[in-house]
Amino acid sequence: MPAPLPLTSADPDPSFAELIAARPHLSAHAMDGLLVEEVPLARIAREVGTPTWVYSAGALRRRARALQAALSGAGLHASIHYAVKANTSLAVLRVLAEEGLGADVVSEGEMLAARAAGIAAADIVFSGVGKTEAELRRALAEGIGQINLESAEEAATLSALAAGMGRTARVALRVNPDVDARTHAKITTGKSENKFGVVLDDAPALYRRLTELPGLEPVGVAVHIGSQITSGMAAYRGAYAKLADLVRALLADGLPVRHIDCGGGLGIPYRDEPAPLPEALAGAIAATLGPLGLPVMLEPGRWIAGPPGLLLASVVLQKQGRDRRFLVLDAAMNDLVRPAMYDAWHGILPVGGADLVAPVSPADVVGPVCETGDTFARGRALPSLQSGALVALLDAGAYGAVMSSTYNMRPLAAEVMVEGNRFAVIRERQAAEALLAGQRLPAWLGGGGS
Ligand SMILES: *Cc1c(COP(=O)(O)O)cnc(C)c1O
C-alpha cells in the first residue's frame, strides 16, 4: 500500500502495510484511515482528544485464548495469572478476568485494582522483592491465593504477621536460577547478581523451614527470569530444568509441592524481530516440568497486553533542522517512556487515509519535553505530516500508561477501550488543575492558597 521506503539501510524498517498486517486488530481504509477493530482512530481523537491510549479488547481476548490453547495443547494443566503491572486499567483487567485469567500483583495498589476488576482473591498471586508489612497484612486480610516469598527474612516477617492474625498464608518460594535471559539489562531478573529470589542452593533448607514456620503453608516454587525475552527458549529451559531438579529434591524429602509458578517474560516483536510463540514456551515447560505432572502457573504481562494497545498522538508541528526533519508530537516521554528508558523501537503509523499512502522520507519523531531523550524514533520513514495530523505509536499496551509520569506538568493521557464498533473512555484525561491538587504552601511563606 505505501510507496517503497527510500531507505538505504540493509535492514529497512517494516513498511506501514507490514506493520498493519502483523497486527490483526488494525486495518487501514482509504476514507477512514487507520482503524482499531471497527473504530477509526480519527473518531477517537475527535471525541476524546490526544494523546490517548487505545486498547483493543478483541486483541486482549484473542491473546489470552491463544496462550491458554498453547498451554493445554502441550498437555499442561496450567493457569494464567496476568502480570497486572504491565497494564493496570480496570477495564483491561475485567476483560482478562472474563477470559478466566487470574492476576499477579506486586503492590497493594495492584491488589486493589485486581479485586476491583472482579478477580477473586484466591486467583491472585502477590510477587515482589520488597513487600511491606502493611502490604503483607492487607494480602492476608484479603485472603490472597498465593504470596511468593523472595527471602528468608520475608518468610519470617510473613509468618509472624499471619500467626498474629490467626491466618495461614499459602506461599511459594521464588528462586533465582542464575540464568541469563539475554534481554535488556534493566529487565533481566534471573541472574545471581539480580535482587530477585533466593539462591537456588539455599532453597531446599528454606523450603523445609517454611513447613515449620507458623502461619505459612508452602504450596510451590516460582521463577521469573526477565522480561521481553525473544532470544529463544534456552534461558527458559535452563531455568525450568533447575526448577524441576529442585522440585524433585523437595518431593523426595517428603515436602509438599502442589504447583510450579513459571513466571512471565515472553517477548513480543516490536519491529519485525523473531519472537517465540506461546507454543514454544508451552513446549519448553512441558519438556522440563511436564514429567513432574504438577499444575503450572504462568505470569505473562507484556505478551498479553502489549500488542493490543497503541498511543494515539497529534502532530504539533513539523520543523526542518539543518540536516533532518522533526515531527513534534503532543505525546512525550512522560507518556511513553520506553524509547527513552530502554532504547525501545515502536512502530509509528500515520492515521489519515491519505497519509498512509503518501511518499515517505526520514523524520525524527519527538515529544515536547525539554530533554533530548524525549525522542520516539530517529530517521523513521514517514510522510510529511502537518499540524493536527494523527499518528499511532504501536504495541504500547504494556509498560506504557503504567509508566507515565506528569514530568513537565503534563497531565496523564486519557485511555480508551475499543470492542467491535464500540469504544469507551476507560480513564479520563487528567485535568491540568489536578496537577496542583494536594499541594500546599507552608504557612511561613505567607499567603498560601490562591
Ligand atoms: C514483571 C513480572 C512478570 C511479567 O513480565 P512480562 O515480561 O510482562 O511478561 C511476571 N512475574 C513477575 C514476578 C514479574 O515481576
PDBQT file of the ligand as one rigid body, heavy atoms in Angstrom, charges set to zero:
ROOT
HETATM    1  C1  LIG A 501       7.046  -8.263  35.647  1.00  0.00    +0.000 C 
HETATM    2  C2  LIG A 501       6.743  -9.631  36.124  1.00  0.00    +0.000 A 
HETATM    3  C3  LIG A 501       6.040 -10.517  35.296  1.00  0.00    +0.000 A 
HETATM    4  C4  LIG A 501       5.602 -10.153  33.895  1.00  0.00    +0.000 C 
HETATM    5  O1  LIG A 501       6.640  -9.943  32.995  1.00  0.00    +0.000 OA
HETATM    6  P1  LIG A 501       6.328  -9.750  31.451  1.00  0.00    +0.000 P 
HETATM    7  O2  LIG A 501       7.629  -9.589  30.818  1.00  0.00    +0.000 OA
HETATM    8  O3  LIG A 501       5.476  -8.555  31.302  1.00  0.00    +0.000 OA
HETATM    9  O4  LIG A 501       5.616 -10.997  30.999  1.00  0.00    +0.000 OA
HETATM   10  C5  LIG A 501       5.735 -11.759  35.794  1.00  0.00    +0.000 A 
HETATM   11  N1  LIG A 501       6.126 -12.137  37.028  1.00  0.00    +0.000 NA
HETATM   12  C6  LIG A 501       6.811 -11.319  37.834  1.00  0.00    +0.000 A 
HETATM   13  C7  LIG A 501       7.208 -11.786  39.197  1.00  0.00    +0.000 C 
HETATM   14  C8  LIG A 501       7.139 -10.041  37.415  1.00  0.00    +0.000 A 
HETATM   15  O5  LIG A 501       7.835  -9.228  38.222  1.00  0.00    +0.000 OA
ENDROOT
TORSDOF 0
